[in-house]
Amino acid sequence: MQNVWFDRLLPPVYPILMLSRTKQNMSNVRLELLDQVDQLDSILGFWRERAPSPMQSPEWMLAWWSAFKSPAARLTILVAYGLDGQIVGIAPFFTRDHWALGRNLRFLGSGSACSDFQSLITASGYEVAVAESIGQFLLSTEQRESWSFVELEGTASNDLTVNTLIAALRKQNCVVKSVELENTWRLDLSDGWESLLARLSKTQRRQTRNYVNRFDKSSNLTLRFVDQPSELGAALHQCMDLHQRRWQAIGQKGCFADHRFQRFVETAWESLTPQGRASMALLEENGIPIACHIYLRDAAGNLFQYQSGRDPNRESDRIGNILNAIAIRKACQDGLSFIDFLRGNEIYKERAGAVGSKCLRTRIVAPALIPRVRHSVWELGREVKQSWQAWRKPIDPSEKEPQVVGEQTEV
């Protein structure tokens, strides 16, 4: 059993070692580490084709890297090749040095971008082989002292490759701590609009019909989808403005106040829109946008609702509810299979009939004394800080960080 007090009392010392550029043969999978953007051209086709969602596409992740990289961070993309020399997997990672925790390995797109469904990107049938090979690589003699922890954020609880990687590291005595974040929510549209309405509660069904009727009977309201590059710039900035106005009206900054986040979204949408992988829905009144959704799309056109906004002066008119209802109806009419509302436990998602799925953040601490000490000291410091803040001031629900449903720690 781990001696927690012993770990917490020892002073943290961490040897900073860079991940070396190397190739190894493991389980019939050869791994190569790429650390420069100009090395990626040969893998972009596989990456783009096999990405499980738009948030794992190279356009998304490299736009994030361009906006959020820092001198303390370094690309650490592992590419797996089969015996025939063809790419069979990609681990889109980066490393970052943390003053307290040492060197950590994370998915590109982590943090404030809230990239959901993070995963290893693999060819069909190679999910286990690629994940196990990456686990062996990280724990190899050359690499095991070059990282302090791996943090996998925004992963689905049933993701095969992520779970295989975690299991491979756990077997070698890594400390594994998983935290449930807010759920992701997916609305099934496969049976059409009327069937969707029939699944709602009587009250919710009546309200939804009312929102749709208000739109249909209004001569001033229109729904406009923007999915052409020529219209992108103006529409995206209108959406950003509505998002910011809505949050500033309740005393919060809004995510686009961060110039890095704004640049990331602009770059990602510029890259994804020509491929049909991004769009926006604007509810307009007499040609003036009053509510909006910013979407990602998969190869089949299904929607991932990433951001939204609305005119705070029109809250009493329920313009957000109207846009939700007519956008869902439009998606049904277009024959889409689902809308994914992504992470966040806002009540409108469940009321619309969406089903929640667990979203996890898992930290894997290297099987060495010093990384465990540093992690334990950091955990103790966080607990003390949270206790102090709770004693000084009760938590305001409107100021809470994303909900943590539960924790599980294993060695």
C-alpha positions in Angstrom: 0.0 0.0 0.0 1.3 3.5 -0.8 2.5 5.4 2.2 0.6 8.6 1.7 2.2 10.6 4.6 5.7 9.5 3.6 5.1 10.6 0.0 3.7 14.0 1.1 6.5 14.9 3.5 9.4 14.2 1.1 10.8 17.3 -0.8 10.0 17.3 -4.5 12.9 16.9 -6.8 12.4 16.2 -10.5 15.1 15.5 -13.2 14.0 17.3 -16.3 14.8 15.1 -19.3 13.5 15.7 -22.8 11.6 13.0 -24.7 14.1 11.7 -27.3 13.3 11.4 -31.0 13.3 7.6 -31.4 11.9 4.6 -33.1 11.1 1.2 -31.4 9.6 -2.1 -32.4 6.8 -3.2 -30.0 4.1 -5.8 -30.6 4.6 -5.5 -34.4 4.0 -1.8 -34.2 6.8 0.7 -34.8 6.6 4.1 -33.1 8.0 7.4 -34.3 8.0 10.6 -32.4 7.4 13.9 -34.3 8.0 17.2 -32.5 7.8 19.8 -35.3 4.7 20.9 -37.3 6.6 20.7 -40.6 7.1 17.0 -40.0 3.4 16.3 -40.1 2.5 16.5 -43.8 2.8 12.7 -44.3 0.4 11.8 -41.5 -2.4 14.4 -42.1 -4.4 12.3 -44.5 -4.6 9.4 -42.1 -5.2 11.7 -39.1 -8.1 13.5 -40.9 -9.7 10.4 -42.2 -9.6 8.4 -38.9 -10.4 11.2 -36.4 -13.4 10.0 -34.4 -14.9 13.5 -34.2 -14.1 17.0 -35.6 -12.4 17.8 -32.3 -9.7 15.2 -33.0 -9.0 16.4 -36.6 -5.6 17.9 -37.3 -7.3 21.2 -38.3 -8.7 21.5 -34.7 -5.7 20.3 -32.8 -3.1 22.2 -34.8 -5.2 25.4 -34.6 -5.2 24.9 -30.8 -1.5 24.4 -30.8 -0.9 27.5 -32.8 -2.9 29.6 -30.3 -1.9 28.0 -27.0 1.6 26.8 -27.3 4.2 28.2 -25.0 8.0 28.1 -24.5 7.4 25.4 -21.8 5.5 23.1 -24.3 6.6 20.9 -27.1 4.8 18.8 -29.7 5.1 15.1 -28.8 3.1 13.3 -31.6 3.6 9.5 -31.6 3.0 7.8 -35.0 2.5 4.0 -35.1 3.4 2.0 -38.2 2.4 -1.6 -39.0 4.7 -4.3 -40.4 3.9 -3.1 -44.0 5.1 0.5 -43.2 1.6 2.0 -43.3 0.3 4.3 -40.5 -2.0 2.5 -38.1 -2.2 5.0 -35.3 -1.5 8.5 -34.0 -1.2 9.8 -30.4 -1.7 13.6 -30.7 0.2 14.6 -27.6 2.2 17.5 -26.4 4.5 17.8 -23.3 4.6 20.7 -21.0 6.9 21.5 -18.0 5.0 22.4 -14.8 6.9 24.1 -12.0 5.4 21.9 -9.3 4.5 18.7 -11.1 7.4 18.2 -13.6 6.9 17.2 -17.2 3.4 16.2 -18.2 2.0 14.6 -21.3 -1.4 15.7 -22.6 -3.7 15.6 -25.6 -3.5 18.5 -28.0 -6.7 20.6 -27.5 -6.7 20.1 -23.7 -7.7 22.8 -21.2 -10.0 25.7 -21.9 -10.8 24.5 -25.4 -12.9 21.7 -23.8 -12.1 19.2 -26.6 -14.4 16.2 -25.9 -14.1 12.6 -27.1 -10.3 12.8 -26.9 -8.7 9.6 -28.0 -5.8 7.8 -29.8 -6.5 7.8 -33.5 -6.2 4.3 -34.9 -6.9 2.1 -37.9 -9.7 -0.4 -37.4 -8.4 -3.5 -35.6 -5.3 -1.7 -34.3 -6.9 -0.1 -31.2 -5.4 -2.4 -28.7 -2.0 -2.9 -30.4 -1.4 0.9 -30.8 -2.5 1.7 -27.2 -0.3 -1.1 -25.7 2.7 0.0 -27.7 2.4 3.6 -26.6 2.2 2.4 -23.0 5.3 0.2 -23.4 7.1 3.2 -25.1 6.3 5.5 -22.2 7.6 2.9 -19.7 10.7 1.9 -21.7 14.1 2.4 -20.2 14.8 5.4 -22.4 11.5 7.2 -21.6 10.2 6.2 -18.1 12.2 9.0 -16.4 11.3 11.7 -19.0 7.7 12.3 -17.8 6.1 12.8 -14.4 2.5 12.3 -15.3 0.1 11.7 -18.2 -3.2 13.6 -18.2 -6.0 12.4 -20.5 -8.8 15.0 -20.4 -12.2 14.9 -22.1 -12.3 11.1 -22.8 -15.3 8.9 -23.0 -15.6 6.3 -20.3 -16.0 3.5 -22.8 -13.1 4.5 -25.1 -11.3 1.3 -26.0 -7.9 2.8 -26.9 -7.8 5.2 -23.9 -8.8 2.4 -21.5 -6.2 0.1 -23.0 -3.5 2.7 -22.5 -4.5 3.3 -18.9 -4.6 -0.4 -18.2 -1.1 -0.9 -19.7 0.3 1.9 -17.5 -1.5 0.7 -14.4 0.0 -2.8 -14.7 3.4 -1.2 -14.3 2.5 0.4 -11.0 1.5 3.8 -12.2 -0.9 5.7 -10.0 -4.1 6.2 -11.8 -6.7 8.8 -10.7 -9.9 9.3 -12.7 -12.3 12.1 -12.2 -15.8 12.4 -13.8 -16.3 15.8 -15.4 -19.6 17.1 -16.6 -21.4 14.7 -19.0 -21.5 15.0 -22.7 -25.1 15.0 -24.1 -26.2 13.5 -27.4 -29.7 13.9 -28.9 -30.8 11.0 -31.1 -32.6 12.3 -34.3 -32.7 9.0 -36.2 -36.5 8.5 -35.8 -37.4 12.1 -37.0 -39.0 15.1 -35.5 -42.4 13.8 -34.5 -40.9 10.7 -32.8 -38.5 13.0 -30.9 -41.4 15.1 -29.7 -43.3 12.0 -28.6 -40.4 11.1 -26.3 -40.5 14.4 -24.4 -42.6 15.0 -21.3 -46.0 16.5 -21.9 -44.9 19.9 -20.6 -41.7 19.9 -22.6 -43.5 18.8 -25.8 -46.1 21.6 -25.5 -43.3 24.2 -24.9 -41.3 23.0 -27.8 -44.3 23.1 -30.2 -45.0 26.6 -28.9 -41.4 27.8 -29.7 -41.6 26.3 -33.2 -45.0 27.9 -33.8 -43.8 31.3 -32.7 -41.0 31.1 -35.2 -43.2 29.8 -38.0 -45.9 32.4 -37.5 -43.4 35.3 -37.3 -42.7 37.4 -40.4 -39.6 38.9 -38.7 -37.7 35.8 -37.6 -35.5 33.8 -39.9 -33.0 31.0 -39.4 -29.8 31.3 -41.4 -27.1 28.6 -41.6 -23.6 29.8 -42.6 -21.4 27.1 -44.0 -19.5 29.0 -46.8 -16.0 30.4 -46.4 -17.0 33.7 -48.0 -19.5 34.3 -45.2 -17.4 32.9 -42.3 -15.7 35.9 -41.0 -18.7 38.2 -40.5 -20.9 35.5 -39.1 -18.3 34.1 -36.7 -17.7 37.5 -35.2 -21.4 38.1 -34.9 -21.6 34.9 -32.9 -18.7 35.8 -30.8 -20.3 39.2 -30.0 -23.6 37.5 -29.0 -21.7 35.0 -26.8 -19.7 37.8 -25.1 -22.7 40.0 -24.5 -24.7 37.2 -22.9 -22.0 36.3 -20.4 -21.0 39.9 -19.7 -24.6 40.6 -18.8 -24.3 38.2 -15.9 -20.9 39.6 -14.8 -18.6 37.0 -16.4 -15.9 37.5 -19.0 -17.0 35.0 -21.6 -14.4 32.6 -23.3 -13.7 34.9 -26.2 -12.3 37.5 -23.9 -9.1 35.4 -24.1 -7.5 36.5 -27.4 -5.8 33.0 -27.6 -9.2 31.3 -27.5 -10.6 33.7 -30.1 -7.6 33.1 -32.4 -7.9 29.3 -32.0 -11.6 29.3 -33.0 -11.1 31.6 -35.9 -8.2 29.4 -37.2 -10.1 26.1 -36.7 -13.2 27.4 -38.4 -11.2 28.8 -41.3 -9.7 25.3 -41.9 -12.8 23.2 -41.2 -15.4 25.2 -43.1 -14.1 24.5 -46.6 -14.3 20.8 -45.7 -17.9 21.1 -44.6 -16.9 20.4 -41.0 -18.0 23.7 -39.4 -21.1 25.9 -39.6 -23.2 28.4 -37.7 -26.9 28.9 -37.1 -28.1 32.4 -36.6 -31.6 33.3 -35.5 -32.2 36.8 -37.0 -34.9 39.3 -36.5 -35.3 41.7 -39.5 -31.9 40.6 -40.6 -30.2 41.3 -37.2 -28.7 38.2 -35.4 -30.2 37.8 -31.9 -29.1 34.2 -31.1 -26.6 31.8 -32.5 -25.1 28.3 -32.4 -21.5 27.5 -33.5 -21.3 24.0 -34.8 -18.7 21.4 -35.8 -19.8 18.6 -38.2 -18.7 15.1 -38.7 -18.3 13.4 -42.1 -22.1 12.6 -42.2 -23.0 16.2 -41.3 -24.1 15.5 -37.7 -23.8 18.5 -35.4 -21.6 19.1 -32.4 -22.8 22.3 -30.7 -19.6 24.0 -29.5 -20.7 27.5 -28.5 -23.8 29.6 -28.4 -24.9 33.2 -27.7 -27.9 35.4 -27.6 -28.9 39.0 -27.1 -29.2 39.5 -23.3 -31.9 42.2 -23.9 -34.2 39.5 -25.4 -34.1 37.0 -22.6 -37.8 37.3 -21.8 -38.6 36.4 -25.4 -36.9 32.9 -25.0 -34.9 33.4 -28.1 -32.4 30.7 -27.0 -35.2 28.2 -26.6 -36.7 29.1 -30.0 -33.3 28.6 -31.7 -32.8 25.3 -30.0 -36.2 24.0 -31.1 -36.0 25.1 -34.8 -32.4 24.0 -35.1 -33.3 20.5 -33.9 -36.3 20.4 -36.3 -34.1 21.5 -39.2 -31.5 18.8 -38.4 -34.3 16.2 -38.4 -35.6 17.5 -41.8 -32.0 17.2 -43.1 -31.9 13.6 -42.1 -29.1 13.9 -39.5 -28.6 11.2 -37.0 -27.8 13.3 -33.9 -26.9 16.6 -32.4 -24.2 16.4 -29.7 -24.4 19.2 -27.1 -20.9 18.3 -25.8 -19.8 18.7 -22.2 -21.9 20.6 -19.6 -24.9 19.7 -17.5 -27.2 22.5 -18.5 -30.8 21.5 -18.0 -32.0 22.3 -21.5 -30.0 19.4 -22.9 -31.9 16.8 -20.8 -35.2 18.5 -21.4 -34.6 18.3 -25.1 -34.3 14.6 -24.8 -30.5 14.2 -25.0 -28.8 11.3 -23.1 -25.8 12.0 -21.0 -22.5 10.1 -21.2 -19.6 10.1 -18.8 -16.7 12.4 -19.6 -13.4 11.7 -17.7 -10.1 13.3 -16.8 -7.5 10.7 -15.9 -4.1 11.5 -14.4 -1.5 8.7 -14.6 1.6 9.3 -12.3 4.9 7.7 -13.4 6.0 4.7 -11.4 8.8 6.4 -9.6 9.2 8.0 -6.2 9.8 11.6 -7.1 6.8 12.0 -9.4 4.6 10.4 -6.7 5.9 12.8 -4.1 5.4 15.8 -6.3 1.8 14.6 -7.2 1.0 14.0 -3.5 2.3 17.4 -2.4 0.3 19.1 -5.1 -2.8 17.1 -4.1 -2.3 18.1 -0.5 -1.8 21.7 -1.4 -5.0 21.7 -3.5 -7.0 20.1 -0.6 -5.7 22.8 1.8 -6.5 25.6 -0.6 -10.1 24.3 -1.2 -10.7 23.9 2.5 -9.4 27.4 3.2 -11.6 28.9 0.5 -14.7 27.0 1.7 -14.0 28.3 5.2 -13.5 31.9 4.1 -16.4 32.0 1.6 -19.2 29.5 0.7 -19.0 28.5 -2.9 -21.3 30.4 -5.2 -22.9 27.9 -7.6 -22.5 30.4 -10.5 -18.7 30.5 -9.9 -18.0 26.8 -9.6 -15.6 25.1 -11.9 -16.9 22.3 -14.1 -18.7 19.7 -11.9 -16.7 16.9 -10.5 -19.0 14.0 -10.0 -16.6 11.5 -8.3 -13.1 10.4 -8.0 -11.3 7.1 -8.0 -7.7 6.5 -7.3 -5.8 3.3 -8.0 -2.2 2.2 -8.0 
